[in-house]
Amino acid sequence: MNHLSKRDIVILVGLLVIYWLVLFLASLVISIYNLYFGLGLMLFILAYLILFSFRQTEQNNQKSFYQNYRQIEELKSLHSLIKVSAPLPSMRGWAISPDFANIIFSLIKETKPAVVVDLGSGVSTLISGYALRQMAVKGKILALDHNEKYVQISQTQVEQHGLSDLAEVVLAPLEEIKINDQPFLWYKFDWSKVNEIDLLIVDGPPQKIKNSRYPALPVLYKYLSSRAVILVDDYCVADTKAMINLWLKEFGDLKLEIINTEKGAAILRKN
Ligand SMILES: C[S@@+](CC[C@H](N)C(=O)[O-])C[C@H]1O[C@@H](n2cnc3c(N)ncnc32)[C@H](O)[C@@H]1O
């Protein structure tokens, strides 16, 4: 009984009561043979449901075991690539996963960006900072966040990791903008201050706002450098896939590469 919750026990007792009630009512109107047949059928359905839920749980456990193991491998790689000067904040969940962090590192190594814009500050900002430092790239990171609490947290982390010379975290509350007469919420920021973005990391605003990340390209396309790379997290989310398909239609000179990460990653390169 240790593994059953109170809710499970209530369901079991409820089923038993329903079963007795059905049996009692059925015995008033049908023969004993039909009753046995019905009982057998019920037991068969119950056994099927138990086996089905057992297999589902087994499959889910296997998937999460595989993902957990993979993220540990990715985390080990990450720590062999960068030497952190303070503990990194927890990854996964709201933050990027270790596999995505490794992609940021690889892209910075490959492209040596002078300007990185990180939409949605956090671990991504720290990894970008460490990568720039490690590659001795004279680059700067501008990390935007719409939420004051997370701006504070990210700013403190940037300081703790000694990356203040490379990364700036800026509060940019969301405001309504219109794109092709359609309303969207987007970071309130004077983009003319940002020139020639070489690496754009799209991991904000939060996905719970419908189409929250779509404005990233319509607004920022003209600020991208000719060799710009756009890295998008959460490609597994249907909205993100739809958004990227729209971008590909609207901006003809982008090449898409999809990477099979925990949350799915998409890399768009200007040709
Ligand atoms: C997907 S998160 C960005 C994560 C960031 N790129 C990172 O690597 O940690 C998007 C936004 O969610 C907000 N956020 C971050 N952590 C959160 C949490 N634990 N609960 C609610 N919102 C959070 C922040 O405002 C952040 O900009």
The ligand as a MOL file (V3000), in Angstrom:
LIG
                    3D

  0  0  0     0  0            999 V3000
M  V30 BEGIN CTAB
M  V30 COUNTS 27 29 0 0 0
M  V30 BEGIN ATOM
M  V30 1 C 12.9030 30.0530 -21.2320 0
M  V30 2 S 13.2710 31.2630 -20.0620 0 CHG=1
M  V30 3 C 14.8880 31.7670 -20.5340 0
M  V30 4 C 15.9250 30.8720 -19.9660 0
M  V30 5 C 17.3440 31.3350 -20.2260 0
M  V30 6 N 17.6620 31.4400 -21.6170 0
M  V30 7 C 18.3070 30.3700 -19.5630 0
M  V30 8 O 19.1180 29.7710 -20.2380 0
M  V30 9 O 18.2180 30.2220 -18.3350 0 CHG=-1
M  V30 10 C 12.2860 32.6280 -20.6290 0
M  V30 11 C 11.9300 33.6200 -19.5330 0
M  V30 12 O 11.2460 32.9740 -18.4840 0
M  V30 13 C 11.4530 33.6600 -17.2710 0
M  V30 14 N 11.8490 32.6720 -16.2630 0
M  V30 15 C 13.0640 32.1630 -16.0310 0
M  V30 16 N 13.0180 31.2520 -15.0360 0
M  V30 17 C 11.7390 31.1800 -14.6450 0
M  V30 18 C 11.0360 30.4340 -13.6540 0
M  V30 19 N 11.6740 29.5720 -12.8790 0
M  V30 20 N 9.7070 30.6390 -13.5210 0
M  V30 21 C 9.0460 31.5250 -14.2980 0
M  V30 22 N 9.6590 32.2710 -15.2640 0
M  V30 23 C 10.9800 32.0930 -15.4330 0
M  V30 24 C 12.5410 34.7180 -17.5100 0
M  V30 25 O 11.9260 35.9850 -17.5640 0
M  V30 26 C 13.1020 34.2980 -18.8600 0
M  V30 27 O 13.5040 35.3710 -19.6300 0
M  V30 END ATOM
M  V30 BEGIN BOND
M  V30 1 1 1 2
M  V30 2 1 2 3
M  V30 3 1 2 10
M  V30 4 1 3 4
M  V30 5 1 4 5
M  V30 6 1 5 6
M  V30 7 1 5 7
M  V30 8 2 7 8
M  V30 9 1 7 9
M  V30 10 1 10 11
M  V30 11 1 11 12
M  V30 12 1 11 26
M  V30 13 1 12 13
M  V30 14 1 13 14
M  V30 15 1 13 24
M  V30 16 1 14 15
M  V30 17 1 14 23
M  V30 18 2 15 16
M  V30 19 1 16 17
M  V30 20 1 17 18
M  V30 21 2 17 23
M  V30 22 1 18 19
M  V30 23 2 18 20
M  V30 24 1 20 21
M  V30 25 2 21 22
M  V30 26 1 22 23
M  V30 27 1 24 25
M  V30 28 1 24 26
M  V30 29 1 26 27
M  V30 END BOND
M  V30 END CTAB
M  END
